[in-house]
Amino acid sequence: MKEIVVIGAGAIGLATAWRLAGRGNSVRVFERGEPGEEASGVAAGMLAVGAEADPHGLALAPFRRHCAALYPEFARAVERDAGLDVGFERCGTLAVGFSAYDLERLRERDAREQGLAARTLDGEEARALEPALSPRIAAALRFPDDHAIDPRRLVRALLAAALGRGVRVLDHCPVHRIVVRDSAVAAVEHARGRTECSHVVLAAGAWSGLIEGLPEALRAPVRPVRGQILRLRPAAAGPEDRRSGGGGATSPARGGAPPLLTHVVRGPEAYLVPRADEDLLLGATSEEKGYAKEVTVEGVLGLLRAAYEMVPGLADFAVAEATSGLRPASRDGLPVLGPCAVRGLIYATGHYRSGILLVPGTAEAIAAWIEHREPAPAARGFGIERAIESGAGAHAAAEALRW
């Protein structure tokens, strides 16, 4: 039995702990705050293989597809262990455009993403699927195989499933240092003392590069990128029109009316993700503001303007929540994933905008590395050595951290 420490209790850290504990390992998870309260807690949960693709992310496409294929069984297994719903929805995505330029970009993506069952629609065809779309929308690209999940439900279920397998989760207990002895992991030092271990999984998100004890060249080269996100809710006429939900939350009663949207809708500047409770998630900005997590007037205004242009019926919705999170981004926007020169240290960070989608494949790959098995081919090639220029060593890693 291996003694494993996972640093970070977001969706990736908890899924990894759950998977490793199921293989007979002793697992502790250390979290600087509450489980899932950082990037995972404010993610929209789009499981979009095609609709998120762009020319700079083609290197990630095989891993995205691999993870998407794992998701249905992964979601069922977590729900089975936790006894909780993770909010997995087979909804599809509509990427919409307003202009001839947008239409040309959609057609280029359609040609590039053959094999994803994408289909180009004109405005009338798009509105036949989603009547709430603006009449200004000229075209759309539909990805019927894209899905979505509720990250908050997923985190709650992963936490329950991990605890059920004997994982010990220590919240409000940041790890300060990874102790390395003879080029191997020996322990971690944290707010409550020191814990001996044989393996460390570094899944601390945007804080991964701040943990001490590693050679400078092996510090995770990630930085925080702020994303602001809004939860929109159909406005209720009065208290009698609202019903209580779990945990004190409320949801609108719409008198049997259909939901405003049934697909994820992505525009040039924002996206809308429908939830089972009829709320809509609206996001998300990408801002280089260090570790500042404020929700700003500029951010909210830009999101609301972009959403209203796509779906004018949102004018009747209430802003039920406005929040932000810090995505961990590497210099090239790809994950930092896999083992390194320090034996027992495995990275699971830098997932940037794809963190929720990449959860099952990341957990699977980490378990393989710890058990000295080969991970799926799609999970390879994201090691920390990618971030270090040949011959530049620590200097390149330090530059990546300052960038």
QUIFEN-V967998 format. One record per backbone hydrogen bond with DSSP energy under -0.5 kcal/mol. NH is the residue of the N-H (numbers start at 1). CO is the residue of the C=O. Records with the same first field share a line. If there is no record, write none. Layout:
BEGIN
NH = CO  CO
END
This chain:
BEGIN
4 = 2  26
5 = 199
6 = 28
7 = 5  201
8 = 6  30
14 = 10
15 = 11
16 = 12
17 = 13
18 = 14
19 = 15
20 = 16
21 = 17
22 = 18
23 = 20
24 = 21
25 = 20
26 = 2
27 = 25
28 = 4
29 = 168
30 = 6
31 = 170
36 = 9
37 = 34
41 = 38
42 = 38  39
43 = 39  40
47 = 147
48 = 46
49 = 47
53 = 50
57 = 54
58 = 55
60 = 57
61 = 57  58
64 = 60
65 = 61
66 = 62
67 = 63
68 = 64
69 = 65
70 = 66
71 = 67
72 = 68
74 = 70
75 = 71
76 = 72
77 = 73
78 = 74
79 = 75
80 = 76
81 = 77
82 = 78
83 = 79
89 = 148
91 = 89
92 = 146
93 = 143
94 = 264
95 = 93  141
96 = 94  266
97 = 139
103 = 99
104 = 100
105 = 101
106 = 102
107 = 103
108 = 104
109 = 105
110 = 106
111 = 107
112 = 108
113 = 109
114 = 111
116 = 113
119 = 142
121 = 140
123 = 138
126 = 122
127 = 123
128 = 124
129 = 125
130 = 126
133 = 130
134 = 310
137 = 134
138 = 97
139 = 97
140 = 121
141 = 95
142 = 119  140
143 = 93
144 = 117  142
146 = 143
147 = 47
148 = 89
149 = 45
150 = 86
151 = 149
154 = 150
155 = 151
156 = 152
157 = 153
158 = 154
159 = 155
160 = 156
161 = 157
162 = 158
163 = 159
164 = 160
165 = 161  162
166 = 163
167 = 162
168 = 27
169 = 167
170 = 29  168
171 = 169
172 = 33
173 = 31
176 = 189
177 = 189
178 = 212
179 = 177  187
180 = 178
181 = 184
184 = 181
185 = 343
186 = 179
187 = 179
188 = 195
189 = 177
190 = 193
191 = 174
193 = 190
195 = 188
197 = 186
198 = 3
199 = 3
200 = 344
201 = 5
202 = 200  346
203 = 7  201
207 = 204
208 = 205
210 = 207
211 = 208
212 = 176
218 = 215
219 = 216
220 = 208
222 = 220
223 = 329
225 = 327
226 = 287
227 = 325
229 = 323
230 = 282
231 = 321
232 = 230  280
233 = 318
235 = 316
241 = 238
242 = 239
243 = 251
245 = 249
248 = 245
249 = 246
251 = 243
253 = 241
254 = 252
257 = 254
264 = 92
265 = 272
266 = 94  264
267 = 265  270
271 = 283
272 = 265
273 = 281
275 = 279
278 = 275
280 = 232
281 = 273
282 = 230  280
283 = 271  281
284 = 228
285 = 228
287 = 226
289 = 287
292 = 289
296 = 294
300 = 296
301 = 297
302 = 298
303 = 299
304 = 300
305 = 301
306 = 302
307 = 303
308 = 304
309 = 305
310 = 306
311 = 307
313 = 132
314 = 311
315 = 312
316 = 313
317 = 314
318 = 233
320 = 231  318
321 = 231
323 = 229
325 = 227
327 = 225  325
329 = 223  327
330 = 350
331 = 221
333 = 330
336 = 349
337 = 335  382
338 = 347
340 = 342  345
343 = 183  341
345 = 342
346 = 200  344
347 = 338
348 = 202
349 = 336
352 = 328
354 = 351
355 = 352
358 = 354
359 = 356
362 = 358
363 = 359
364 = 360
365 = 361
366 = 362
367 = 363
368 = 364
369 = 365
370 = 366
371 = 367
372 = 369
373 = 368
379 = 376
380 = 377
386 = 383
387 = 384
388 = 385
389 = 387
392 = 389
393 = 389
395 = 392
396 = 393
397 = 393
398 = 394
399 = 395
400 = 396
401 = 397
402 = 398
403 = 399
END
